[in-house]
Amino acid sequence: MAKSTIVNFQLGKAGLTESFIDSLLKTFKNHELVKVSILKSCCRDRQEAKNLALEICQKLEKLENKRFTSRLVGYTMFIRKWRKKF
């Protein structure tokens, strides 16, 4: 049985950039779950972290035409790609 791996990313002081979104898209070609750690240099407000998670999912949905959901645990977000299209 193959062991499922979770790919880790860090969101730092540069914030949400196009290269970060591109890296996520490339990762979602082979994986369906990604873990993103939000560093203190990016944001210190929990509501802002929630907004970042929503913004990431919206951008990925727009580019990939599939559904993405996120879950925020502390300052770590888990983003999942669903198999079905819209």
C-alpha positions as CSV (number, residue, x, y, z in Angstrom):
1,M,0.0,0.0,0.0
2,A,1.4,3.4,-1.0
3,K,1.7,5.9,1.8
4,S,0.1,9.2,1.2
5,T,2.4,12.2,1.7
6,I,1.4,15.7,2.6
7,V,3.3,18.4,0.8
8,N,4.4,21.4,3.1
9,F,4.5,25.0,2.0
10,Q,5.3,28.2,4.0
11,L,3.6,31.5,3.4
12,G,5.9,34.2,4.6
13,K,6.5,38.0,4.4
14,A,6.1,38.0,0.6
15,G,2.5,37.1,1.1
16,L,0.3,35.5,-1.6
17,T,2.2,35.8,-4.9
18,E,1.7,34.4,-8.4
19,S,4.7,32.1,-8.0
20,F,3.2,30.7,-4.8
21,I,-0.1,29.9,-6.6
22,D,1.8,28.4,-9.5
23,S,3.7,26.2,-7.1
24,L,0.5,25.0,-5.5
25,L,-1.0,24.3,-9.0
26,K,2.0,22.1,-9.9
27,T,1.8,20.3,-6.6
28,F,-1.9,19.6,-7.0
29,K,-1.2,17.7,-10.3
30,N,0.1,14.8,-8.2
31,H,-1.4,15.4,-4.7
32,E,-4.8,16.2,-3.4
33,L,-3.8,17.6,0.1
34,V,-1.4,20.4,0.8
35,K,-0.3,21.9,4.2
36,V,0.5,25.6,4.3
37,S,2.1,27.0,7.4
38,I,1.4,30.8,7.8
39,L,4.4,32.5,9.3
40,K,4.2,35.4,11.7
41,S,5.8,37.6,9.1
42,C,2.8,37.1,6.8
43,C,0.0,37.8,9.2
44,R,-0.8,37.7,12.9
45,D,-4.5,38.0,12.8
46,R,-6.7,34.9,12.6
47,Q,-9.4,36.6,10.5
48,E,-6.7,37.6,8.0
49,A,-5.5,34.0,7.9
50,K,-9.1,32.9,7.1
51,N,-9.3,35.5,4.3
52,L,-6.0,34.2,2.9
53,A,-7.3,30.6,2.8
54,L,-10.4,31.7,1.0
55,E,-8.4,33.8,-1.5
56,I,-6.1,30.9,-2.2
57,C,-9.0,28.5,-2.9
58,Q,-10.7,31.1,-5.1
59,K,-7.6,31.6,-7.2
60,L,-7.0,27.9,-7.5
61,E,-10.6,27.2,-8.5
62,K,-10.4,29.9,-11.2
63,L,-7.2,28.4,-12.7
64,E,-7.9,24.7,-12.3
65,N,-11.7,24.6,-12.8
66,K,-12.1,22.2,-9.9
67,R,-13.3,22.6,-6.3
68,F,-10.8,23.4,-3.5
69,T,-11.6,23.6,0.2
70,S,-9.5,24.8,3.1
71,R,-9.4,24.1,6.8
72,L,-7.5,26.4,9.2
73,V,-6.0,24.8,12.3
74,G,-4.1,27.4,14.3
75,Y,-2.0,29.2,11.7
76,T,-1.8,26.1,9.5
77,M,-4.1,25.6,6.6
78,F,-4.9,22.4,4.8
79,I,-6.1,22.8,1.2
80,R,-7.8,19.9,-0.5
81,K,-8.5,19.4,-4.2
82,W,-11.7,17.6,-5.0
83,R,-11.9,15.2,-8.0
84,K,-15.2,16.5,-9.4
85,K,-15.4,19.6,-11.5
86,F,-17.9,22.3,-10.8
